[in-house]
Amino acid sequence: MDAIRREDIRADIEVAAGRAPADLALRNGRFLDVFTGELLDGDMAVRDGRIIAIGPAGTYHGKVDKDLSGKIVVPGLIDA
């Protein structure tokens, strides 16, 4: 496995804070919290193929924005 670089961590933090664009922003979706079973409404930021953050609607923007219009996103649990 590749070592985590400081530059990557910094870039992830900037995206998670909403200060930098994600590669992909999934907006206005419902996201399953697998720990609580809740559906969370909001946006998801994806960078380098990884989920970086989930936050309230309008939190994240991306190089590519996809409006989910309330569709539900459930993890595939590949890396669980």
C-alpha positions in Angstrom: 0.0 0.0 0.0 1.2 3.5 -0.8 2.3 5.7 2.1 0.0 8.6 2.9 1.6 11.9 1.8 1.2 15.1 3.8 0.1 16.9 0.6 -2.7 14.4 0.2 -3.8 14.9 3.8 -3.8 18.7 3.4 -5.8 18.4 0.1 -8.3 16.1 1.8 -8.7 18.6 4.7 -9.2 21.5 2.3 -12.0 19.6 0.5 -13.6 18.4 3.7 -13.7 22.0 5.0 -15.3 23.2 1.7 -12.4 25.5 0.8 -11.3 23.5 -2.2 -13.4 21.7 -4.8 -13.9 18.0 -4.6 -13.3 15.8 -7.7 -17.0 14.9 -7.4 -19.8 16.5 -5.3 -22.9 14.5 -4.9 -25.5 17.1 -3.9 -29.0 16.9 -2.4 -28.8 13.2 -1.6 -29.7 10.9 1.3 -26.7 9.0 2.7 -27.0 5.9 4.8 -25.0 6.1 8.1 -24.2 2.4 8.5 -23.4 2.9 12.2 -26.8 4.4 13.2 -29.0 3.3 10.4 -30.1 6.9 9.8 -30.5 8.6 6.4 -28.6 11.9 6.4 -29.7 14.6 3.9 -27.0 16.7 2.3 -23.9 16.6 0.1 -21.0 14.2 -0.3 -17.4 15.2 -1.4 -15.3 12.6 -3.2 -11.6 13.1 -3.9 -9.3 10.5 -5.6 -12.1 7.9 -5.5 -12.6 8.2 -1.7 -15.4 9.7 0.3 -13.9 12.7 2.1 -16.9 14.2 3.8 -20.7 14.4 4.1 -22.3 17.7 5.2 -25.4 19.7 5.0 -26.8 20.7 1.5 -24.8 23.4 -0.1 -21.6 22.5 1.8 -19.5 21.1 -1.0 -18.8 21.9 -4.7 -16.9 19.8 -7.1 -15.1 19.8 -10.4 -18.1 17.7 -11.3 -21.5 18.2 -9.5 -24.2 15.6 -9.6 -27.7 16.5 -8.3 -29.1 13.4 -6.7 -32.6 14.9 -6.0 -33.1 12.9 -2.8 -31.9 9.6 -4.1 -30.3 7.3 -1.5 -26.6 6.4 -1.5 -25.6 3.2 0.3 -21.9 2.1 0.7 -20.8 -1.0 -1.1 -18.9 -2.1 2.1 -15.9 -3.2 0.0 -13.4 -1.8 2.5 -15.5 -2.3 5.6 
